[in-house]
Amino acid sequence: MDGRDWGLFLLPYEQTVEELKVKFKTMRAELKKREEYAPIEFVTGRVKRISSILEKAKRLNVPMDQLETGIEDIAGIRIMCQFVEDIRRVAEYIRKRKDLKLLFEKDYITNYKESGYRSFHMIVEYPVQTALGQKQVLAEIQIRTLAMNFWATIEHSLSYKYRESLPDEMRRRLQKAAEAAAVLDNEMSSIREEILIAQKQFEDDSNVTSRVLILIHQLYFYHLVNEAMEFQERFNRIWANQGAQRDMEEMKELLEDVQQMMAAYRKEDSHED
């Protein structure tokens, strides 16, 4: 065992994880603005624990002075998607990026592991700006569906408990669970369009409701107290009368009326100036 300063050794990896998380979260936000749907559901990241680095180095016979090149996943990013189809889209976006270098890919979806593990891995080289200059850091990007991630998280915990010597019965049950997760992903893909339409409708309706309340609050700011109170009472009545299947037509009419009130007030206010 060498006497390296592990805190200093892991700093570039910690920086890599934080920067890549920001980049992929920004990608998600931009795609949502451009297309009203983002194939990225959410992004997480982690730096491998020292004990895990040492265990993997021992298992792969990686010398301690070659950890930076011999272990590819000290920095790890996980990108979660709703649908299997989204995984391919995200991978293509990553391939086109100029701020990192793709080294190779591992497709464990088409060629899933015997254990049932499914995921899409991309090993990249990322340039980090340190106090001593630029440093190339290896990172692993895992792209999965939510179902794949749920299974992988459970399997990882059990493998740690049993030190990768899972009892045969547990192994068989995990394989069945992996098959069930794959069936779930296939079913979700088969009704993908219906799901996306429903999600968009929910988001649109939520935006209408939020916009109404924001504008009513702004009326108070312009000292239109009576008007604001009337609109608020109307909102409360509409909201109370809506059932589980909300009819948004009245809410949209309310939004239009509040917007017209605001526009008329601003026009009058500008004339006075």
Secondary structure, 3 states (H helix, E strand, C coil): CCCCCHHHHHHHHHHHHHHHHHHHHHHHHHHHHHHCCCCCCEEEEEECCHHHHHHHHHHHCCCHHHHHHHCCCCEEEEEEECCHHHHHHHHHHHHCCCCCEEEEEEECCCCCCCCCCCCEEEEEEEEEEECCEEEEEEEEEEEEEHHHHHHHHHHHHHHHHCCCCCCHHHHHHHHHHHHHHHHHHHHHHHCHHHHHHHHHHHHHHHHHHHHHHHHHHHHHHCCCHHHHHHHHHHHHHHHHHCCCCCCCHHHHHHHHHHHHHHHHHHHHHHHHC
